[in-house]
Amino acid sequence: MPPPPTQPNVRVVTLRIDDRDLSAREDETIIEVCRENKIPIPSLCHLDGLTIWGGCRLCMVEVAGQNRLLAACSTRVAEGMRIQTNTEKLQRYRRTIIELLFAERNHVCSVCVSNGHCELQWLAQRCGVDHVRVPYRQVPYPVDSSHEMFRVDHNRCILCTRCVRVCDEIEGAHTWDVMGRGSDCRVITDLATPWGESESCTSCGKCVQVCPTGALVKQGTSVGEMVKDQHFLPILARRRHAP
Amino acid sequence: MSTPTRITVATTWLDGCSGCHMSFLDMDERLIELARKIDIVYSPLVDSKELPETVDVGLLEGSISSVDDLEKARAFRRHCKILISLGDCAVNGNVPAMRNYFKLDDVMDRSYRENVTLQPQIPTRGVPALLTTVKPIHGEVAVDIFVPGCPPSADAIWYVLNELIEGRVPDPSSVTRFGA
């Protein structure tokens, strides 16, 4: 989904989020308004500066008059909207989503290079996930260490596609893409060839920095050493979209 | 100096590294205060050999990897009013469960044949048989409280025990997380 275009004469709407009366530009999404007003909404695929994906479903909110939940990252605000961001139902759904992510691949935090710097780990704690109720799938996924600077461990990947989007939209290389369906789905470099052999990769490392987990990391990092820095993204994103 | 609020606690380790018990001991001088409030009636840290009929709080470290682990977990569930999974191995399988990605026979071969130079053989006598799949405690018996962490800090264990002593339900996510 392309970023909402910035219009010169945009109207202001009033809405109610968690019993707070707020105003917002009508071209804003619910998650943007919540972040501006310090209303916490968990999310994994959404990242300020990248286009909207709406895949992780963690930012689901309840909107009065809607009989289904809406993703706050991909829903624009409207006049008179009444939104609940943290009901018991939403908490239950978020816990389940996070548990399924942990159960799907290998997320053993204690031996992960991103331990202590991982968005999935933080969200689990924030959402009160202190154990996983479903059985772990325990299916091994490949690790590609062929790139001289970086490594991709598909066991840690949650398929948020931040790497795909930052590579395409900010770096302009489009080295990353997605292949396969269901549990076979994985991110690939070029046409599913080893990362180290990629002809399009510029080795800029943006994908590594935006990856929320320990799936994309620098070579040579040990447990807990992979600290990520995403400060470049909003700055570059503004410059890319400047008229 | 027994008080009416003194609660009984039992602990044991299954497939883990005993690090969670070491973290328990890391409470240092607070152990003295704790000793006034709890009775440790069964544990690798004390001498008693049998689990009493009824225990208020049971702490299990480690995952369920062998028939012996399974037996201990079931015994703790039968005898303990409140059962706590202590640490990542108990809560999610952690490192011990990483053998689940391989066939058990391959794991045994790797450990006892491939890397052994003298009399390679699979031990069968005096050791409990391994289960095909390593599971967290709640994969086999019902667990009441989960305290993640590798290991959970002494502060986290102190918090959880204190809340229980005071008759409150602890919220471990406020003090610890997976991999902490």
Contacts between the chains, C-beta under 8 A, distances in Angstrom:
chain1	res1	chain2	res2	distance
A	102	B	92	7.4
A	102	B	178	8.0
A	106	B	98	7.5
A	106	B	101	7.5
A	107	B	178	7.8
A	108	B	88	7.8
A	108	B	92	7.7
A	108	B	94	5.9
A	108	B	95	6.7
A	108	B	97	7.7
A	108	B	98	6.4
A	108	B	179	7.8
A	109	B	88	7.2
A	109	B	150	7.2
A	109	B	177	7.7
A	109	B	178	4.2
A	109	B	179	2.6
A	110	B	88	5.5
A	110	B	94	5.8
A	110	B	95	6.7
A	110	B	150	3.5
A	110	B	178	7.6
A	110	B	179	4.6
A	111	B	95	6.4
A	111	B	98	7.9
A	112	B	179	6.8
A	115	B	179	4.5
A	116	B	179	7.2
A	121	B	177	6.1
A	121	B	178	5.9
A	121	B	179	6.2
A	122	B	177	7.8
A	124	B	177	6.5
A	124	B	178	6.0
A	125	B	173	5.4
A	125	B	176	8.0
A	125	B	177	3.8
A	125	B	178	7.6
A	126	B	173	7.8
A	128	B	171	7.4
A	128	B	173	4.7
A	129	B	173	7.5
A	130	B	91	6.9
A	130	B	146	4.1
A	130	B	147	7.4
A	130	B	148	5.5
A	130	B	172	5.3
A	130	B	173	5.3
A	131	B	85	6.9
A	131	B	91	5.1
A	131	B	92	6.6
A	131	B	136	6.9
A	131	B	138	6.1
A	131	B	143	7.5
A	131	B	146	4.2
A	131	B	148	7.3
A	132	B	92	6.1
A	132	B	136	7.9
A	133	B	138	7.7
A	135	B	139	7.0
A	136	B	92	7.7
A	136	B	93	6.7
A	136	B	97	7.1
A	136	B	100	7.4
A	138	B	97	7.5
A	138	B	100	4.4
A	138	B	101	6.0
A	138	B	133	7.8
A	139	B	101	7.8
A	140	B	101	4.7
